[in-house]
Each structure stands twice: as C-alpha cells, then as structure tokens.
Amino acid sequence: MTVCTQTVDLFPACKSRKIDVDFDGGEITSDAGLLLLRQVDRRIGLLKEAGRCLVDDRVRGRVHHGMDQMLRQRVIGLAGGYEDLNDHDSLRHDLLVQTAVNRDVPLASSPTLCRMENKANRQVAVDLHKVLVEQFIASFDKPPEELVLDFDATDNPVHGLQEGRFFHGYYDRYCFLPLYVFCGDQLLAAYLRPSSKDQARHAWAILALLVRRFRQEWPDVRIIFRADSGFCRHRMLNWMERENVEYVVGIAQNARLKRLSEALMDEAEAAHATENRKVQLLGEIKYAAKSWKNERRVVVRAEHGPMGSNPRFVVTNLKEDPEELYRDRYCIRGDMENRIKEQMMLFSTRTSAQQWWTNQFRLLLSGLAYVLMERLRALGLKDTELQNAQCSTIRLKLLKIGAVITRNTRRICIHLSSTFPRAELFRIVAARLASG
C-alpha cells in the first residue's frame, strides 16, 4: 500500500521559500541529555536498588517488561518532563529513551506501567525509603561531623474522590499533606499523609528511625533537627533532649511570649521611629509552656516596620548566640522550600490515582527522579554555570537536546545537534561522570 507523506501548510513563507511541516523526520529525539542521567545512575546504583523493592508476581514466561525496567522508565520519564503515563505510548519507541533505560526494544505501554504502579503497597514504600537513606549514606566519602535534618509539610491537591481525601482549612481545598525530610539538598523521606491529621504526624517516628540509622553508621555524628512551629511538640522535644539530638524549632507566638519579650519589642519600635526603617533585633528569653516540665531557651526576633510589629520565636537547645542561631541556623531552613518546589518540577503533585499506596509510590518516583537530578548537579555540574540551577533549568538547558539516532547490531550512534549552545558543558559533565 502506498504511504503518502502529508504536509501541513500552516506557516508563512520565509524569504520566498515555502515552509512544509511533517512528522516524518525519522529516529530523532529531543531528550539526548537523558544519557547523563543514565551515567549518574550507573555511578550510584540508585534505580537498580529501587527496582529490587518491587515484587513481580506475574507469570514469568509471559513477561516482556521487568518491574525494575518499568520503574527506570517512569523515573527517567519524570526527569525528562513527561508526567503522564499516556506520554509513554509514544515515548516507548524513542531510541534514546530506550538506551537510557538500558533496553533496545520498545518499552512498556501506559496500561502496563499503570498496572505496575497499582501493585505498590506499604512494604514497597518502606523499602524505597530505605533506598533513599542508604543512598544518602553512600554519598559520603568520610563520616560527616554534623547533619541538619529539615522537616516540612506541603499540600498536594487531590483530583477526585480519592482514598485519603480531606479538606484542609489552611490551604482551602481538598489535598494530601506529604511530609518531606531533607539534609542539605539530599532527600531522605517523601511520606504521603492525609490532610485531616496534624502537620507533625509521624515526624517523631521518622526522626527516630533516621537518628538510629545514622548513629549506627556514624556514632559520633552531631544531629540537628530543624523545622517550623508546626513541628513544635513537647514530647518530641523531650525525646530529643534524652537522645542528645539538638534542635532549632519555630514556636507559635502567644500572649505570654509577647509579654516576656516586650522590652525587646519596645526597643525595636523605638529604633524604627528614630531611623524610619524596618528594624530587627535579636535576643533570648526563658519560657515554659504549660505542657513543658522545664524552661527552655527561646530566641526572639523583634521586628518593627511600616506595617507594625512582626515577632518570631524559636525554641532551641543549641548554644550559639541569638543572631548566629537565628540567621545562620534557623533562617537557612527556608531553602528547603526550593527543594520542595523541585519535587513539584518533577511532578510530585501528580498523585491522581484512586488508591492510596499508588499515590505514595508516585510521590517516591518523583523523589527518585530528584535524587538523580541532585546527584547530576553535585557530581557533574560543580563549578559550572549550572551548579546551583534547579531541576527545571537543568532539564531545559542540558537534557533537552535534539539528536539523530541510528542503531544497528554493533553500535548506537547519537548525533547531537551541531548548534547546541552548551556542547562543551555536556562534554565536561559526561567526562566527570564517566571518570567516577
């Protein structure tokens, strides 16, 4: 049968030349930079370990796509900007994506990937979190002296009548409330929770598990817990003091805290009236809530500006002076918001499945994609123009590369675009990852 090539006459002529558009270019990819993520994964072994967490109960003789291969396909797809399972109905034929997944035949279709996701359960979530923690430990060449663990929650919108669906008054919508734990830029936990529970739900248990594992590996490591006022719970503070875990945690303001810090507040207000600018003063007080057995140190940030007074309070057992503790310890936790945003860049909010554990699995798939991107940034992009770039910028500037691919029985030839503006950076990063 004759196959006709159809052109679309949508664009005006350029210099009297007619512009014809079709989709008959052949084996061309727009994602040649995914080869770098393949190099990262070969170096750290992340997806190989993650694949071992999935139990395959299918009839062996009828299986065309292994669970580990499908997990790799999903994670690579998320990193490349493909959030929807339906994207893989076309993407599965992309020779570059097949190469990135270590395959040379068409990959799994969207129904097959969907069945893989629906097999997720609680044990899979536990095992994948262990992979994240062990990957973090393996990233150190020598024992660290200090680990600062940042805890924070965010909202993931729901997409219908899903399992665990609740309305959250603060976010003013139906959502989930996942808990994230980071140490620096590295992800340690992405734990899905319903929004009907307290913001600090299970944070204590996760902290205890992390502390036990880290001290098992590094007995002398100093561990600091850092979080906002949503995680200020007296039983958790008591446990950290017993277990020699240091903390710097926000505490919600109340009438007694304001009264105890009144002198500092008045000083800030007077300075504002004199200097006609926003003034911040830092001090400390001793404070004990009704549920506390003893007084604790509270650092006070007294701020006064054109909009009036704006105090902040932080409870801590650290010994640094108030300014160093507030500015160099507590305020840095705001950078964790950027790490959570990077999860969203990798589609962590696509928790649109009906089943709870499938959505937890999707959250962790985005987390695995983030680990690959973060390791690419740390191992390959250090001291380059993209060393501090976010995931979406790295994807746009380094992964989205046009290339022509030819494949035969002996080799795969990938001809990258001759006009790619960061060709030299690509060569540098590839060489760094290969040398590791």
Secondary structure, DSSP 4 states (H G I P E B T S, - for coil): ---PPP-B--S--BTTB---B-S---SEES-TTHHHHHHHHHHH-HHHHHHTTS---S-GGG-SS-HHHHHHHHHHHHHTT--SGGGHHHHTT-HHHHHHTT-SS----HHHHHHHHHT--HHHHHHHHHHHHHHHHHT-SS--SEEEEEEEE--EE--SS-TT-EEETTTTEEEE--EEEEETTEEEEEE--BTTS-TTTTHHHHHHHHHHHHHHH-TT-EEEEEE-GGG--HHHHHHHHHTT-EEEEE----HHHHHHTHHHHHHHHHHHHHH-S-EEEEEEEEE--TT-SS-EEEEEEEEEETTEE--EEEEE---S-HHIIIIIIIGGGGGHHHHHHHHHHTTTT----SSHHHHHHHHHHHHHHHHHHHHIIIIISTTSTTTT--HHHHIIIII---EEEEE-SS-EEEEE-TT-TTHHHHHHHHHHHHH-
